[in-house]
Amino acid sequence: MKTKFYISVILMLFVVLTTNAQDIHYTNFLSAPQVLNPAQAGNDPGRYRIQNNYRKQGNQISNPYITNIISFDMPVYYYSEKGAVGLIYINDKSADKTLISNQIYINSGYFRKISKSSYLHFGFQAGFVIKKYSLSNLSFPDQFDMTSGYFNASLPTAENLNNQKSSYFDLNWGLMWSVRKEKYQSEIGFAMFHYNRPEQSFFDNADKLPVRYAAHAFYTQNFSQNHYLKPKLLFTQQNTAHEVLVGIDAGKILKNADLKDVRFGIGYRGGLHRISDAMEFNIGLIYRNFQISSAFDFNISNQKDKLMARNAFEISVVYQCPASVVRYRTTNCEIY
C-alpha cells in the first residue's frame, strides 16, 4: 500500500511539468548526479565519491563557454536510517569570459526504503551564487569611434555600469524513486531549482530567476551476465524554454580485475517547439575505483550561423571509495 502511495506522489509531481531552459546543464546528465537532482546525493554504493565535470561549448570561437563542477557526496547511516550529505562548487564562464558565475551548494538527502529492492530519495540543496561581469571585452553603441571606424572600449559611455556584481541565496529540492535488482535497475526523478525565486539583476530593478523543472528517468536491462542496454530521458523547463534529451547506452561488464566496464551511447537533443538541435555521442569506462566518461554534441539544427549552438565537449571523472566490508567479526567471551 505504501509503494502505491509513493508512486502516486511522483506521478502527481510530473503533472506539474505540463504547467510551465537554460541553466547549467550537461549532455551526459547521469554523470553529473547532484546537478541533475538534489536527491542524487549519496546515491552510490561506496563510502564516498569525488567528482569533476568539465564542459566546453562553442569550439569554433576563441573563447568558448566553459563550465567546471567539483562535487563530493557520501551516504550517512544512523542505525537503520540512511541519509546523505554533499558539497558542490560550480564555476561558469560565458560571453568571452565577460560573465563569470561562482556557485557553492550544500546538499542533504534522506532515503526511505519502500520495498526490498526500492527506495524513495529526498534531497535538498542550499547555496550561494555570485555573478560578476568584466568590461574589458565589452563595448557599447555610444563608444563607436568615428575616426577609426571601430568600437573603442576606452571611450566614455552613458550605460549604467556601477554594479558589476550580483549575489543571491538559492534553494533547490528533488525526489526520486529507484529500483535495484539483479537483472535490471531503474530510476525516475523530479526536481525544482531556484525554488525561492532569487533576484539576480545587476541593476536596481527586481529580476527574479525563474524556477527550473527537471525530470529524468533511465532503465538498465542486463542481457546474459556481460551486456546491458540503458535507455535514458531528460526533460527540463524554465519559463517557456524546453529541452528534451533522449539516449541509449550499450555496455559490457568485464571480468578484468582493473577494467570493469565499458560503454558507448548515442542521444538526441531537441525541444517541444523545435524539431532538432543536436546529436550526442558518449563513451565511458570503469577502471579500478574511477569512472571516466566523455560526451560530444554535434549540431544538426538549421542555425548554422549561431556559433554557441554548435559543438560541445564534456568529460567527467569520478573517484568512488569502496565500501568497507567486515569479513571477520570476533566477539569476546569468558573462558571457563
Buried (B, 14 or more C-beta within 10 A) or exposed (E): EEEEEBBEEBEEBBEEBEEEBEBBBBBBBBBBBBBBBBBBBBBBEBEBBBBEBBBBBBBEEEEBBBBBBBBBBBBBEEEEEBBBBBBBBBBBBBBBBBBBBBBBBBBBBBBBEBEEEBBBBBBBBBBBBEBBBEEEEBBBEEBEEEEEEEBEEEEEBEEEEEEEEBEBEBBBBBBBBBBBEEEEBBBBBBBBBBBBEBBBEBEEEEEEBBBBBBBBBBBBEBEEEEEBBBBBBBBBBBEEBBBBBBBBBBBEBBEEEEEBBBBEBEBBBBBEEBEEBBBBBBBBBBEEEEBBBBBBBEBEBEEEEEBBBBBBBBBBBBBBEEEEEEEEEEEEEEEE
